[in-house]
Amino acid sequence: MPVLKSPPRPPKNETLQLRIEEEVKSKLEKYAEFIDSSESYVVSEALKLLFRKDHDFRTWLEVHAENNEHEPSAGNALFEVARKA
């Protein structure tokens, strides 16, 4: 048994390109500097906070997550139709 634990694996990242107002971008840069972090980190953490605090969204997400589990995606439905033909 190792004495030290392995470091946690970093989360899988995706790239997102978006447009924001100049003032928002400026404040994002300043906030990242304020906490000595990257702009990506600030955006990710702000969105996590938003998702956690918005109770209506969490309820909506639960309902829609259940619907997605029971319904095949459009891509799978097309695949099934093509396979049966």
Secondary structure, 3 states (H helix, E strand, C coil): CCCCCCCCCCCCCCCCCCCCCHHHHHHHHHHHHHCCCCHHHHHHHHHHHHHHHCHHHHHHHHHHHHHHHHCCCHHHHHHHHHHHC
